[in-house]
Amino acid sequence: TVTASGAQVSREARLAAVAILAFGLTVLFTGFATLFTGITGEKQQRITEQMIAMVSPQTWMDGKILGLAAAATVGGVIFYGGGFLVLRVLPQVAGAEPMPLPAVTSEYGLLLLVALITALGVLMWFSFMAAVAATIDDPNSSSRSILLFVPMLPIGLAFPLLPKADSVLAQGLALFPLTSMGLLPARLLTTEVPWWEVTAGVALLAGSAWLFRRLAGKIFATAMLLYGKEPSFAEVVRWAREG
């Protein structure tokens, strides 16, 4: 049984799916800066101890992840929506033919699946970066700021593997949560993907998003109360295990 056949996906649907992925990446990399600034800024304010006394660290972290991800999403909608309106309205004002809308009525299911994978990937990486930000005292001087680029590495694997979407490596990376945000949609758009692979990939990605969110809350609970010294990797792992 096949969930999707890359050979049967129209050019318009491919473009729409790529646009969804591009939107997700925009949300990621514009939201990371706000996430780092927000969490590290609160850590430098002594009011943090009082806030943790009133709100559980996990609730605070969940609010940060969801709130900042939503803010980045709104920013992305405004940016891309504005560009879309310009491409639709300006030609009409000038008396020209506006940009045609893609006819993908028969492929909405595939696009919704790509959108779901993208949303889960965004939540997972936001949770990861929130945990990292909680361990940083000053984002301007910390060497850990380089971790902002970590999500680019697994997502970037989708591009060189596009011509080899049927390879064992591509199949494995489409299931691996850290790379499935890029590889699973790529496989859906270029080749035939068994239903069980899609189900497993989405389930593993959703489970990883939930796990990263829980680990971020545990790390946040201890790290936000420390000042003057960034914890070692071993200390962060201990907090995640014992929190």
N, C-alpha and C positions, 0 to 999 in steps of 0.2 A: 504494500500500500504506500502511495506517495502523497505527501502533503502538498508539495509544490514542485513544479517543473520549470527550471530556469529557461528552457527552450520555449515554453509557452507564455512567459511573462512579457507583456508588451513593452515597447520602448518607453511609453508614457509612465507605466507603473514603475519601471526601473528608475526613471528620473525622480518620480515622486518618493520612492523609497530612499534614494540617495539624499534627497532634500530632508527627509525625516532624520536620517543619521547625521547630516550636517547640522541640523537644528540642535540635536542632542549634544553634539560636540561643542557647539557654540555655548549652550547652557553650562556645560562642564567648565570650560576654560574661562568664561566670564564670571561664573559663580565662585570659582576657587579663590580668586583674589578677595572677594567680599567675605567669604567664609574665613579665610586666614585673618583678615583685618578684624572681623567681628569677634572671633574667639580669642585671639591673642590680646586684643584691646581690653576685653572684659577680664582677662587674667591679670592684667597689669593694674586693675582697679581693685582696691581692697573690699569693695562692696560685694565681691564674689562670695566671700564666706557667708555673708548674711543671706544672699540669694539661695545658696545651697541649703541653708537651714530651713528655708520656706518651700523650696521646690526640689524634688528629687533630681539628681544628676542625669538620670536617663530621660526624664521628662524634659529637662532643659536642653539636652542634646538633641532629642527628637524634634523639639521646636526649632532649634537652630538648623538642623538638616532640612526639614520640610519647609520652613519659612524662607531660608536663603535659596533653596532650590526653586521654590515658587517664584521668588523675586527675580531670579535669573531667567526663569521661563517666561515671565511677563516681559522682561527686557528683550528676550529673543523674539517673542511674538510681535512686539512693537517694531523691532528692527526689520524682520523679514516681512511682516505685514505691510510696513511702510514701503518697502521695496516692491512688493507685489502690487500695491495700489498705484505706485508710480508707473510700473510697466503696463498696468491696465488703463489708467486714466490719461496719462500724458499723450499717448498715441491718439486717443479719441479727441482730445483738445486740439491736437495738430491736424486732425482730419485723416489720420492713418488708421490702419487695422490694429486693434489691441492684441496683446499676447494671448493666444488661445489657451483655454483651460484644458488640462489633460483629461482624456476620456478613459477613466479607469473604473467605471461602475461595476465591472465584473471582477475586479481585483481588490475590492475594499478589504476583504478578509486578510489578504497578504499584507496590505499596508497597515492594518490594525495590529497584526502580529509584529511587524517591524517596529511600530510605535511602542508596543508593550515591551519588547526587548530593549529598545532604546531607553525607555523610562526606568526600567529596572536597573540598567547599567548606570544611569545617571545617579540613582539613589545609592547604589553600592559604592561608587567612587566618591560621592559626597560624604558618605559615612567614613570611608577610609581617610579622606583628607581632613575631616573634622577631628578624627582621633589624632592625626599627626599634628594639627594645629594646637591641640590641647597641651602638647608636650613642648611647645616653643615659647620662649620668653619674649624675644624680640625678632620678628620676622625679617627685619632689615639686616640683621647680622647673623642669623642662624643659618648654618649649613644645611639644615633640614628643609629649607625652602626649595631646594632642588627637587624634592619629592613631588612638587607640583607637576613635574613633567612625567611622572611614572605612568599615568593613564595613557599617555601618548604612545608608549612602547607597544603594549598589547594591541591597542586599536590599530596602530600602524601596520601590524602584521597582516591585516586584511588585504591590503593593496598588492603586495608581491605574491600573495597566494591566490588572487582572483583567477589567474589562468590555470591553477592547479586545485580548483575547488573540490575535485573528487579524490584528492590524495588523502592518505591516512593521516598526515599531519594536519591538514585542513579540517578533517572530520573530528580529530581529537581537540583541536583548539576551538572548534565550534561548540563543544560541550564544556570546555574549561571555563569557569565563570569569569576569570580575569580577561579573557580574550573573546568570549562569546558575543559581547555587544557588537563587535565588528565582524567576526567570522560567520556567525549564524545567519545574519541577514545577507551577507555576501553569498553564502551557499544557497540560500533560498532564491536568490535572484539569478544564479548562474547554472544551477544543476538541480537534479532531483534529490529531494531530502526525505528520508523515511519519517513517518509520523512520530515514531518513538524517539528519534533524535531531536526533533523540535520540542516534544514534551519534556524530555530529559534536560535539554539545554535551558529551557525557560524555568523549569523547576529548580535546577542547580543555581541559576542566576538569582532567582527570587530568594532561595535559601541563603545565598551568600550575602545578599543585600540585608536580610534580617540579621545574619550573624555579625556582619561588619557594624551594623547599627548597635547591637548589644555590646560588642567590644569597645566601640567608641564611647558608649555611656560609662563603662567600667573604667576606662583609661581617664576619661574626663573627670570622674568623681575624685580621683587622687591627684592627677596632674594639675588641676586648676587651683589646688591649695599650696603648691610648691612655688617658690620664688628664688631667683638668683642662680639656679643651676638646672640645666636641662637634664632630664633623666636619661640613663643609658638604655640601650635597646633591651638588655636583660631585665631592667627594672620595669619597662613598659610591658614586656611579656608577662612578668609576674603579676602586675596589676590586672592584666586582661584575664589571667587564669584564676586569680584569687578574689577578684572584685565581686 
